[in-house]
Amino acid sequence: MKRTFRFFITLIAASLFASASFALDSATSEKAFKLMESTDDTLAYHGDYSATISLLIQKPGKADESLKYKVFQRTDKDLMTIVQLYPEADKGTGYLRDGDNIWAYDPISRKFTHSSLKDALGDSDLNIDDVDQSDTHWRDNYTVEDYKESTLGKYQVYVVTLKAKTTKPSYAKSVYYIRKDVPLLLKEEDYSGSGRLMRTILCPKYTKVPAGYVPTQMVLRDELNKGENTQQVITDLTFDKLPNNIFTKAYLEGLN
């Protein structure tokens, strides 16, 4: 009888523990999502903006390669246009996003093809979804796997691990290191479904502008091919209302 009683007590305790863990997980997930959303709110990208993105691609045994793009985005409508400015041979190559629809434009053939947020810009380690600043992408595409406090260099940080629940993210799992004093991303680690580290992003420099913070310098490191990395610099930021025609196929076609 005592053994049976202990068995039922164990079952009840396990049930209560599971319920408490579920509640804790739900609360922790909400806290993590709010933190990720606060990192977006802290950035200057709200509504319409445009910027120039310069990329320096470094690979062992090869000469450095430079790429330059103009980015236009309307974050509250999931509209984005990217136009390649350099090198000259690829000038006019573009990408157009309207919600879940993404097209790549070839100025030579003057044709559009369906693309993906996972596609890289040129031969860099920067993907289209790295530029995406839509408001709901965290909750829409991820579940929270872990949330904890730690340190990174001289900074006290929160560490948030998100697992992809849709096919939109480029990686199955990502880990974000976010400053406690100001919710700014310092480091991101991207993993494959098997748990292999694929890419690391470092954000060593932010610039404060009236609309918020801008990560004016980033380093994207390819962890599969050691020594390969892409340095990103953001300049020419404007936050003026953009003409509606910028977010159309006709706009890209009219550039050439």
C-alpha positions in Angstrom: 0.0 0.0 0.0 2.8 2.4 0.9 4.5 1.6 -2.4 1.3 2.3 -4.3 0.8 5.5 -2.3 4.3 6.7 -3.2 3.7 5.8 -6.8 0.6 8.0 -7.0 2.4 10.8 -5.1 5.2 10.6 -7.7 2.7 10.7 -10.5 1.0 13.8 -9.1 4.3 15.5 -8.4 5.5 14.8 -12.0 2.2 16.2 -13.3 2.5 19.3 -11.3 6.1 19.8 -12.3 5.2 19.3 -16.0 2.4 21.9 -15.6 4.8 24.3 -13.9 7.5 23.8 -16.6 5.0 24.4 -19.3 3.8 27.6 -17.7 7.4 28.7 -17.2 8.3 27.9 -20.8 5.3 29.9 -22.0 6.3 32.9 -19.9 10.0 32.6 -20.9 9.0 32.3 -24.5 7.0 35.5 -24.3 9.9 37.3 -22.5 12.3 36.1 -25.2 10.0 37.2 -28.1 9.5 40.6 -26.5 13.3 41.0 -26.2 13.8 40.1 -29.8 11.1 42.6 -30.8 12.8 45.2 -28.6 16.0 44.8 -30.6 13.9 45.6 -33.7 12.3 48.6 -32.0 15.7 49.9 -30.9 17.0 50.0 -34.5 16.2 52.9 -36.8 14.3 50.8 -39.3 10.7 51.8 -38.9 8.3 52.5 -41.8 10.2 53.6 -44.9 14.0 53.8 -45.2 16.8 53.5 -47.7 20.4 52.7 -47.3 23.6 51.7 -49.2 25.1 48.4 -48.2 28.8 47.8 -49.1 30.2 44.3 -48.8 33.8 43.2 -48.7 34.1 39.5 -49.4 37.4 37.8 -48.2 38.3 34.2 -49.1 41.7 32.6 -48.6 43.8 32.5 -51.8 41.6 34.9 -53.6 41.5 38.7 -54.2 39.1 40.6 -52.0 35.7 41.2 -53.8 33.6 44.3 -53.3 29.8 44.5 -53.8 27.5 47.4 -53.3 23.7 47.5 -53.1 20.9 50.0 -52.6 18.1 48.9 -50.3 14.6 50.3 -50.1 12.2 48.9 -47.5 8.7 49.6 -46.2 8.8 47.6 -43.0 5.1 47.8 -42.1 4.0 46.4 -45.5 6.8 43.7 -46.1 7.9 45.6 -49.2 11.6 45.6 -50.1 13.6 46.4 -53.2 17.4 45.7 -53.5 19.4 47.1 -56.5 23.0 46.1 -57.1 25.2 49.1 -57.8 28.7 47.5 -58.0 30.5 45.9 -59.7 29.6 47.4 -63.0 29.1 44.1 -64.7 26.2 43.2 -62.3 24.8 46.7 -62.0 21.0 46.7 -62.1 20.6 43.2 -60.8 17.7 43.4 -58.3 15.4 41.8 -55.9 11.8 42.6 -55.1 9.8 41.5 -52.2 6.1 41.8 -51.7 5.0 39.9 -48.6 5.9 36.2 -49.2 6.7 36.8 -52.9 10.3 37.4 -53.8 11.6 37.9 -57.3 15.2 38.2 -58.6 15.7 40.5 -61.7 18.3 39.9 -64.3 19.0 43.2 -66.3 20.6 41.3 -69.2 17.7 39.0 -70.0 15.2 41.5 -68.5 13.5 38.6 -66.8 12.2 38.0 -63.3 12.5 34.6 -61.5 11.1 33.6 -58.2 13.7 33.8 -55.4 14.0 33.0 -51.7 14.9 34.9 -48.6 17.6 32.3 -48.2 19.4 33.4 -51.3 22.8 35.2 -50.8 23.6 38.6 -52.2 26.2 38.0 -54.8 29.0 35.6 -53.5 28.7 37.0 -49.9 27.6 35.5 -46.6 24.7 37.9 -46.4 21.3 36.5 -47.2 18.2 38.5 -48.3 16.5 37.7 -44.9 19.4 39.3 -43.1 18.2 42.6 -44.6 14.5 41.9 -43.8 13.2 44.1 -41.0 9.5 43.1 -41.0 7.7 43.5 -37.7 6.4 40.0 -37.1 9.2 37.7 -38.4 10.2 36.4 -34.9 6.8 35.1 -33.8 5.8 34.0 -37.3 8.9 31.9 -38.0 10.4 30.7 -34.7 9.9 29.0 -31.4 12.0 29.8 -28.3 14.3 26.9 -27.3 16.4 28.7 -24.6 16.6 32.0 -22.8 19.4 32.8 -20.3 21.8 35.5 -19.0 25.5 35.5 -19.7 28.5 37.7 -20.5 30.1 38.5 -23.9 33.4 40.3 -23.5 32.7 43.4 -21.4 28.9 43.2 -21.8 26.2 41.6 -19.7 23.9 39.9 -22.3 20.8 37.8 -22.7 21.3 34.7 -24.9 18.2 33.7 -26.9 18.1 30.5 -28.9 15.4 30.3 -31.5 14.4 27.3 -33.6 12.8 27.7 -37.0 9.2 26.5 -37.3 8.8 27.5 -40.9 10.9 27.1 -44.0 11.5 30.9 -44.3 14.6 31.2 -42.0 17.9 30.4 -43.7 19.0 28.3 -40.7 17.3 25.7 -38.5 18.5 27.3 -35.3 20.0 30.7 -34.3 21.5 31.9 -31.1 21.4 35.7 -30.3 23.6 37.6 -27.8 21.8 40.8 -26.9 23.1 43.6 -24.6 21.2 44.0 -21.3 21.7 47.8 -21.0 20.5 48.6 -24.5 18.8 45.8 -26.5 21.4 45.6 -29.3 22.5 42.4 -31.0 26.2 41.8 -30.5 26.6 38.3 -31.9 24.5 35.7 -33.8 25.3 32.0 -34.3 23.5 30.1 -37.0 23.2 26.3 -36.9 22.1 23.5 -39.3 19.4 21.0 -38.3 22.2 18.6 -37.2 23.5 21.3 -34.8 26.6 22.2 -36.8 27.7 25.9 -36.6 27.3 27.3 -40.1 27.8 31.1 -39.7 28.7 33.7 -37.1 27.6 37.3 -37.3 29.4 40.0 -35.2 28.1 43.5 -34.8 31.0 45.6 -33.4 29.7 49.0 -34.3 26.4 50.9 -34.0 25.6 54.5 -34.8 22.9 56.4 -33.0 20.6 58.5 -35.3 17.4 60.3 -34.4 15.3 57.3 -35.4 17.3 54.8 -33.4 20.4 52.7 -33.7 22.0 51.4 -37.0 24.5 48.5 -37.1 26.9 50.4 -39.4 29.5 47.6 -39.3 29.0 43.9 -39.3 31.2 40.8 -39.9 29.6 37.6 -41.3 31.9 34.6 -40.8 31.5 31.4 -42.8 32.2 28.6 -40.3 32.3 25.8 -42.9 35.0 27.5 -44.9 37.5 28.8 -42.5 39.0 32.2 -43.3 36.0 33.2 -45.4 34.1 36.2 -44.2 32.0 39.2 -45.4 32.3 42.6 -43.9 29.2 44.8 -44.2 29.1 48.6 -43.9 25.9 50.6 -44.0 25.9 54.2 -45.2 23.6 56.8 -46.8 20.6 56.1 -44.5 17.5 58.1 -45.1 14.0 57.7 -43.5 11.9 59.8 -45.9 8.7 58.4 -47.3 9.5 56.4 -50.4 7.5 56.6 -53.7 5.2 53.6 -54.1 6.7 52.8 -57.6 10.0 51.8 -56.0 8.4 48.6 -54.9 7.3 47.4 -58.4 8.8 45.3 -61.2 8.5 48.3 -63.5 11.0 50.3 -61.2 13.7 47.6 -61.6 13.0 47.3 -65.4 13.3 51.1 -65.8 16.8 51.3 -64.2 18.5 50.0 -67.3 
